[in-house]
């Protein structure tokens, strides 16, 4: 539980360096990382606008068989948008729609997903 509390604080602060250290330590200790943990890592990267770290953690989650979810996709979109890579943010929006994850309505600010 201590890991979760610490990671939540790092996510709130956008502390990518601290989250990476914790991630490395947990991997070294053989702790199995779940979808929620990766979600917090991605949230940390998104808050910091660190799209490179977000891509790395997303790929690691996939490589370790962690199922992608709404949080993961929303954080990827957010990380790219905050990093100023709007083309990649749009691609993540499309990937989210294609995956049928349904988080795009809230991202766009309307119930039907339209911008008007």
Phi, psi and omega in degrees: 000328180300320178302314182298317180296315180296317181294324178299318178296320178294321178297315180299327181270350185068032183275082182295319180299312179296320179295321179295319177298316180295317178302311180298318180296315180295320177297317180296327179277357178078019178289131179281123183267132183254181182301320180296318179297312178298325176301318179291323175300313181294324176297321178299312180296319180297315180301323181276350184069028182262084184291331179294316179292321178300315179299318181297312181291324178296315179297321179295319178300315179298315182297333180263013175074020178279128182291135176289145177220181181306316182299315181301312182294317179298320179293322178297315178300313181297317180300316180291320179297315180292332177281353179088007179265078186291331176297316179291324176300318177297320178298321178291326175298316178295317178300321179297314178298314182298326180281351179067032184277344171075005181275356183290329180302313179293325179296325183270351175082019178213164181286326185263001178084004179272159182268354184272000000 
